[in-house]
Amino acid sequence: MRRYTTLLFLTMLCCFVARSQRAPVDSLVQAAENAFNNAMYENAELIARRLLESPGLPDTLRIACERLIGSSLIAQGKPSLAKEHFSVMLKIDPTFEFDPVITSPKILSVFTETKREFVASRRFDSTLVARAPATGSALSYRAILFPGWEQLHTDRSTMGTALLSLGALSLGSGIAAEFLRSSSRKDYLAATTPSDIADKYKIYNRYYRAETFAFIVFAATYAASEIDLFTSDTHSVQIHAALGDHNSSQVIFSFRF
């Protein structure tokens, strides 16, 4: 029984301490409200700014302070500075609204403009996302393995056939030239007479140049295929401009791979 009595006493003590700590804060908020209502706008702003420096200030009181600072700045002819505090207030509570009955039209006007800009910025951030790949238009292993294969798969037969044919021809020629060059090199090294060495070297050098040229053509064909894929209509990065609500502009990035 004594244990439960002690626990109850400690609970009541904690509640009392917490209430006693919040009481000065609440009284300062009320003091700022009274100063604002009595047209003492600088005093209201100063009290609210000091309150914002209090550690562990709950969101409700933080919103009240930002509201008082913003309203006081408007009353002092500083609407641009007030918008910064209204923006902070909206970040804490995007659903906040002033009471239109008891709020000055000038404050309502600045707050409405701030909220419109705040909503537009959030909409703008949400549109800057990469779209998921569309079914049937995603790049696959075909684009990596061989030039022109992906184009044929996406029904671009003319481009696909040209790239595939050129790629196959250049790669095949390069492989064949490599084997012939290797064989001619052995013959060139085995030659003993000067005339035979010169003839064998010419053959070896011809195959060497043919091999180099063929692989350069294949590399260029492969690069052309990849560039074509990323710049075509089916696989591209598109930028769209659109007009949102309240005449706010939007920029939408659409990634299609």
C-alpha positions in Angstrom: 0.0 0.0 0.0 2.9 2.3 0.9 4.4 1.6 -2.5 1.2 2.7 -4.4 1.0 5.8 -2.2 4.6 6.8 -3.1 4.0 6.2 -6.8 0.9 8.4 -6.7 2.7 11.1 -4.9 5.6 11.1 -7.4 3.1 11.2 -10.3 1.3 14.2 -8.8 4.7 15.9 -8.2 5.8 15.5 -11.8 2.5 16.9 -13.0 2.9 19.9 -10.7 6.5 20.5 -11.9 5.5 20.3 -15.5 2.6 22.6 -15.0 4.7 25.1 -13.1 7.3 25.1 -15.8 4.7 25.7 -18.6 2.9 28.4 -16.6 5.5 31.1 -17.3 5.6 30.2 -21.0 1.8 30.4 -21.2 1.8 33.7 -19.4 4.4 35.1 -21.8 2.3 34.0 -24.8 -0.6 35.8 -23.3 1.6 38.9 -22.7 2.6 38.9 -26.3 -1.1 38.6 -27.3 -2.0 41.5 -25.1 0.8 43.6 -26.5 -0.3 42.9 -30.0 -3.9 43.7 -29.2 -2.8 47.0 -27.7 -0.9 47.9 -30.8 2.4 47.4 -29.1 3.7 45.5 -32.0 7.5 45.7 -31.3 6.9 44.4 -27.8 4.8 41.6 -29.0 7.4 40.6 -31.6 10.2 40.8 -29.0 8.4 38.6 -26.5 7.5 36.0 -29.1 11.1 35.9 -30.4 12.4 35.2 -26.9 9.8 32.5 -26.4 11.0 30.7 -29.6 14.4 30.4 -27.9 12.9 28.3 -25.1 14.0 24.7 -25.2 11.4 22.0 -25.7 8.7 24.4 -26.9 5.7 22.4 -28.1 4.5 22.9 -31.7 1.3 24.7 -30.6 3.2 27.4 -28.8 5.8 27.6 -31.6 2.9 28.2 -34.1 1.5 30.9 -31.8 4.9 32.6 -31.6 5.4 32.5 -35.4 1.9 33.8 -35.9 2.5 36.7 -33.4 5.8 37.6 -35.0 4.4 37.5 -38.5 1.4 39.6 -37.6 3.5 42.1 -35.7 5.8 42.5 -38.7 2.9 43.2 -41.0 1.6 45.8 -38.6 5.1 47.4 -38.8 5.0 47.4 -42.6 7.3 44.5 -43.1 5.2 41.9 -45.0 8.2 40.2 -46.7 9.7 39.4 -43.4 6.3 38.2 -42.1 6.0 35.7 -44.9 9.1 33.9 -43.7 7.5 33.3 -40.3 4.2 32.3 -41.8 6.1 29.7 -44.0 7.7 28.3 -40.9 4.3 28.1 -39.3 2.9 26.2 -42.3 5.8 23.8 -42.2 4.7 22.8 -38.7 1.0 22.8 -39.5 0.1 22.9 -43.2 -3.6 23.1 -42.4 -3.3 26.2 -40.3 -5.8 29.0 -41.1 -6.4 32.4 -39.6 -9.9 33.2 -38.3 -11.3 35.5 -41.0 -13.7 37.2 -38.6 -11.1 38.6 -36.1 -8.1 38.8 -38.3 -7.0 42.0 -40.1 -7.5 41.8 -43.9 -3.9 42.9 -44.4 -2.7 39.9 -42.4 -5.1 37.6 -44.2 -3.8 38.8 -47.6 -0.1 38.2 -46.7 -0.9 34.8 -45.2 -3.0 33.8 -48.2 -0.2 34.7 -50.6 2.3 32.8 -48.4 0.2 29.7 -48.3 -0.4 29.7 -52.0 3.4 29.9 -52.5 3.9 27.2 -49.9 1.4 24.8 -51.6 2.9 25.5 -55.0 6.4 24.7 -53.8 5.3 21.4 -52.2 3.5 20.5 -55.5 6.7 21.4 -57.4 8.8 19.2 -55.2 6.4 16.3 -55.6 6.6 16.4 -59.4 10.4 16.2 -59.6 10.4 12.4 -59.4 11.4 9.8 -61.8 8.5 7.9 -63.4 8.5 4.1 -63.3 9.5 2.4 -66.5 6.5 1.8 -68.8 5.7 -1.8 -69.6 7.2 -2.9 -72.9 9.5 0.1 -73.2 12.1 -0.7 -70.6 15.7 -1.2 -71.7 16.9 -4.8 -71.3 20.0 -6.9 -71.8 19.4 -6.7 -75.5 20.6 -3.0 -75.5 23.9 -4.1 -73.8 24.7 -7.3 -75.6 24.6 -6.2 -79.2 23.9 -3.0 -81.2 20.5 -2.9 -83.0 18.9 -5.7 -81.1 16.9 -3.5 -78.8 15.7 -1.4 -81.8 14.4 -4.5 -83.5 12.7 -5.6 -80.3 10.9 -2.2 -80.1 9.7 -2.4 -83.7 12.2 0.0 -85.1 13.2 -2.4 -87.8 15.0 0.0 -90.2 17.4 1.4 -87.6 17.7 -2.0 -85.9 18.6 -3.9 -89.1 21.2 -1.3 -90.1 22.9 -1.3 -86.7 22.7 -5.1 -86.3 24.1 -5.7 -89.8 26.9 -3.3 -89.4 27.7 -4.6 -86.0 27.8 -8.2 -87.1 29.9 -7.4 -90.2 32.4 -5.3 -88.3 32.7 -7.7 -85.4 33.0 -10.7 -87.7 35.6 -9.0 -89.8 37.6 -8.0 -86.8 37.6 -11.6 -85.4 38.5 -13.1 -88.8 41.3 -10.5 -89.2 42.6 -11.3 -85.8 43.0 -15.0 -86.6 44.6 -14.2 -90.0 46.9 -11.6 -88.4 48.0 -14.2 -85.8 48.8 -16.8 -88.5 50.6 -14.3 -90.7 52.7 -13.1 -87.7 54.0 -16.7 -87.3 54.8 -16.7 -91.0 56.5 -13.3 -90.7 58.6 -14.4 -87.8 59.5 -17.7 -89.5 60.8 -16.0 -92.7 64.5 -16.0 -93.2 65.3 -14.1 -96.5 64.9 -10.4 -96.7 62.5 -10.5 -99.6 60.4 -13.1 -97.9 60.4 -11.1 -94.6 59.2 -8.0 -96.5 56.4 -9.9 -98.2 55.3 -11.6 -95.0 55.4 -8.3 -93.1 53.1 -6.6 -95.7 50.6 -9.4 -95.3 50.8 -9.2 -91.5 50.5 -5.4 -91.5 47.5 -5.6 -93.8 45.6 -7.9 -91.4 46.7 -5.8 -88.4 45.2 -2.7 -89.9 42.0 -4.5 -91.0 41.5 -5.9 -87.5 42.0 -2.4 -85.9 39.6 -0.8 -88.4 37.0 -3.5 -88.0 36.9 -3.2 -84.1 36.8 0.6 -84.4 33.8 0.4 -86.6 32.1 -2.0 -84.2 32.8 0.3 -81.2 31.4 3.2 -83.1 28.3 1.2 -84.1 27.8 0.1 -80.5 28.1 3.7 -79.3 25.6 4.9 -82.0 23.1 2.2 -80.9 23.3 3.4 -77.3 23.0 7.0 -78.2 20.0 6.2 -80.4 18.3 4.4 -77.6 18.7 7.2 -75.1 17.6 9.9 -77.5 14.7 8.2 -79.2 11.1 8.9 -78.3 10.6 5.6 -76.5 13.6 6.0 -74.2 14.2 9.6 -73.3 14.2 12.2 -70.6 11.4 14.7 -71.2 10.7 18.0 -69.5 7.2 19.4 -69.4 5.9 22.7 -68.3 2.4 22.9 -66.9 0.1 25.5 -65.2 -1.1 24.4 -61.8 -3.7 25.6 -59.4 -3.9 29.4 -58.7 -1.8 30.0 -61.9 1.3 28.4 -60.3 3.8 27.0 -62.8 5.1 23.4 -62.7 8.1 21.7 -64.2 7.7 17.9 -64.6 10.6 15.7 -65.4 9.6 12.4 -67.0 12.3 9.7 -67.2 11.6 6.9 -69.6 14.1 4.0 -69.8 
